[in-house]
């Protein structure tokens, strides 16, 4: 069977685009927006199936500030063969800042997906990272009972790990007994990580807005990091909660336009 392949890379120096590469099903759109530069990654294959390979990368230098996101929710469909693989790697140079704010990943029943996300920060660089996952579409009555999902999330500063989180969700964990201990009744979950000097000061303002009905949330901070966890029964209330968190984490800056649709 035909497999999808895609690679998209964008490089910025200060406010200037210095490199752009697109191949296969991966595209990088550069909307004109006020403030920081923005890149929107797009998978034109319409979703991830067995054996697909997708790669998104950015490189920032000379004080560049970038908001990187995805055009829509990524969908991982039923896979009868090999797993789909997604690689995300952002290099954030001296004095630079990256907001990596992809829209949610929707996992369908019998999907197989391995994703590796790495953000490499210079000593004085900073970032905000989001990963959000939804198990099927509740409005369509979909149930997800069989899948393989491995998600590696890593943030390094000057070559040393400051956030490292391997996440595994499979059919054994989704079984009745184990699922209650991991997700409870939740069908959607998200992690946001802010890495910058003084990030822990955001904990109390964030806790004050963790009030979306149907969403459980918690925030903690230590040593230049702030981590927020969310659990929800559906993706829509979680999305509304994430948008309010954006307002606090990004000091009132508007969410990427694709998030506002």
C-alpha positions in Angstrom: 0.0 0.0 0.0 1.1 3.6 -0.7 2.5 5.3 2.4 2.7 9.0 3.1 6.0 10.8 3.6 6.4 14.5 4.5 9.1 16.8 5.8 8.6 20.6 6.5 11.3 22.9 8.0 11.4 26.6 8.6 14.4 28.7 9.9 14.3 32.2 11.3 17.0 34.7 12.2 15.5 37.6 14.2 12.3 38.5 12.4 13.6 37.2 9.0 12.8 33.9 7.4 16.1 32.3 6.4 15.2 28.8 5.2 12.1 26.9 4.1 11.9 23.3 2.9 8.7 21.3 2.1 8.4 17.8 0.6 5.8 15.2 0.3 2.6 15.7 2.4 4.1 18.2 4.8 3.7 21.9 4.2 4.6 25.0 6.2 2.3 28.0 5.8 3.6 31.5 6.8 0.6 33.7 7.6 1.1 37.5 8.0 0.2 38.3 11.5 1.2 41.1 13.9 3.8 40.4 16.5 5.9 37.3 16.5 6.4 35.3 13.3 4.0 32.4 12.8 4.4 29.1 11.0 1.5 26.7 10.5 2.4 23.1 9.6 0.0 21.1 7.5 -0.3 17.4 6.6 -2.0 17.3 3.2 -2.5 13.5 3.4 -5.5 14.2 5.7 -4.3 12.0 8.6 -1.8 9.3 9.6 -2.2 5.7 8.7 -0.1 2.6 8.9 3.6 3.2 8.0 3.3 7.0 7.4 6.2 9.3 8.3 6.0 12.9 9.1 8.6 15.5 10.2 8.2 19.1 11.4 11.3 21.2 12.3 12.2 24.8 13.1 15.5 26.6 13.7 15.6 29.9 15.5 18.6 32.2 16.0 19.5 35.8 16.7 16.7 36.5 19.1 13.9 35.1 16.9 10.4 34.7 18.4 8.1 32.2 16.7 4.7 30.7 17.2 4.4 27.3 15.5 1.2 25.4 15.3 -0.8 23.0 13.0 -3.5 23.8 10.6 -6.0 21.4 12.1 -6.2 18.5 14.5 -4.0 15.6 13.4 -5.8 12.3 13.0 -4.3 8.9 13.5 -6.5 6.3 11.8 -6.7 2.5 12.0 -3.4 0.8 11.2 -3.3 -2.8 10.1 0.5 -2.8 9.6 3.4 -0.7 10.9 2.9 2.3 13.2 2.8 5.8 11.9 5.8 8.0 13.0 6.0 11.7 13.7 9.2 13.6 14.5 9.1 17.1 15.8 12.4 18.9 16.5 12.8 22.6 17.3 16.1 24.3 17.9 15.8 27.5 19.8 19.0 29.6 19.8 20.4 32.3 22.1 17.8 34.9 23.1 15.0 33.2 21.1 11.5 32.1 22.2 9.2 29.4 20.7 5.6 28.7 21.3 4.9 25.2 20.0 1.1 25.0 20.1 -0.1 22.1 17.8 -3.8 21.4 17.7 -5.0 18.2 19.3 -4.2 14.7 18.0 -7.3 12.5 17.6 -6.6 8.8 18.0 -9.1 6.4 16.4 -9.7 2.8 17.4 -6.8 0.5 16.3 -4.5 3.4 15.5 -0.8 3.0 15.9 1.3 6.2 16.4 4.8 6.9 17.7 5.7 10.6 18.1 9.0 12.1 19.3 9.0 15.8 20.2 12.3 17.5 21.1 12.8 21.2 21.8 16.5 22.1 22.1 17.0 25.4 24.0 20.1 27.5 24.2 21.1 28.6 27.8 19.0 31.7 27.7 16.2 30.6 25.3 12.6 29.9 26.3 9.6 27.9 25.1 6.0 27.0 25.6 5.0 23.5 24.6 1.6 21.9 24.3 0.6 18.3 23.6 -3.2 17.5 23.5 -4.8 14.1 22.7 -8.4 13.1 22.2 -9.6 9.5 22.1 -12.1 9.3 19.2 -15.0 11.7 18.6 -17.6 11.6 21.3 -20.2 13.3 19.1 -19.9 10.4 16.6 -20.2 7.8 19.4 -16.7 6.4 18.7 -15.1 4.2 21.3 -11.4 3.6 21.4 -10.5 0.3 23.0 -7.5 -0.9 20.9 -4.5 1.3 20.1 -0.8 1.8 20.3 0.4 5.3 21.2 3.9 6.2 22.3 4.6 9.9 22.8 8.1 11.1 23.8 8.3 14.7 24.9 11.6 16.3 25.7 13.0 19.8 26.4 16.8 20.3 26.7 18.6 23.4 27.8 22.2 23.8 26.7 22.3 20.0 26.0 20.9 19.0 29.4 17.3 17.7 29.9 15.0 19.9 31.9 11.8 18.1 30.9 11.6 14.5 29.9 8.3 12.5 29.6 7.8 9.2 27.8 4.1 8.5 27.6 2.6 5.1 26.6 -1.1 4.3 26.0 -2.1 0.9 24.7 -4.8 -1.6 24.7 -3.7 -3.1 28.1 -3.9 0.4 29.7 -7.3 1.1 28.2 -8.7 -2.2 29.6 -11.3 -1.6 32.2 -9.2 -2.1 35.3 -6.1 -0.2 34.3 -7.9 2.7 32.6 -9.6 3.9 35.8 -6.1 4.4 37.4 -4.7 6.3 34.4 -7.4 8.3 32.8 -10.6 7.6 34.8 -13.5 8.6 32.6 -11.4 11.1 30.6 -11.3 10.9 26.8 -9.1 13.9 26.4 -5.8 15.0 28.1 -3.2 17.6 27.6 0.2 18.8 29.0 1.5 22.3 28.7 5.1 23.2 29.7 6.5 26.7 30.1 10.3 26.8 30.3 11.8 30.2 31.0 13.3 32.2 33.8 10.6 32.8 36.5 8.1 30.4 34.9 7.1 29.1 38.3 5.6 32.5 39.1 2.8 31.7 36.7 1.5 28.8 38.8 -1.0 30.8 40.9 -2.5 32.9 38.0 -2.9 29.6 36.0 -4.6 27.8 38.9 -7.1 30.8 39.1 -8.3 30.0 35.5 -8.4 26.2 35.8 -12.2 26.4 36.1 -13.7 25.0 32.8 -16.7 22.7 33.6 -15.9 19.1 32.8 -12.1 19.6 32.9 -9.8 18.6 35.7 -6.6 20.6 35.8 -3.5 21.1 38.0 -0.4 23.3 37.7 3.0 23.1 39.4 6.3 25.0 39.0 9.9 24.6 40.0 13.3 25.8 38.8 12.3 27.7 35.7 9.5 25.4 34.7 5.7 25.4 34.9 3.7 22.3 34.0 0.0 22.1 33.6 -2.0 18.9 33.2 -5.6 18.6 32.0 -8.1 15.7 31.8 -11.6 16.0 30.2 -14.5 13.9 29.1 -14.5 15.6 25.7 -12.1 17.6 23.5 -14.2 20.8 23.3 -14.2 21.8 27.0 -10.5 20.9 27.1 -9.9 23.2 24.1 -11.7 26.1 25.8 -9.6 25.6 28.9 -6.4 25.5 26.8 -7.4 28.8 25.2 -7.8 30.5 28.6 -4.4 29.1 29.7 -2.9 30.6 26.5 -4.1 34.0 27.6 -2.3 33.7 30.9 0.8 31.9 29.6 1.2 34.3 26.6 0.4 37.4 28.6 -2.8 38.2 26.7 -1.4 37.7 23.2 -4.1 36.3 20.8 -4.0 32.6 20.1 -2.9 31.5 16.7 -5.6 32.3 14.1 -6.1 28.6 13.3 -7.0 28.0 17.0 -9.7 30.7 16.8 -11.8 29.1 14.1 
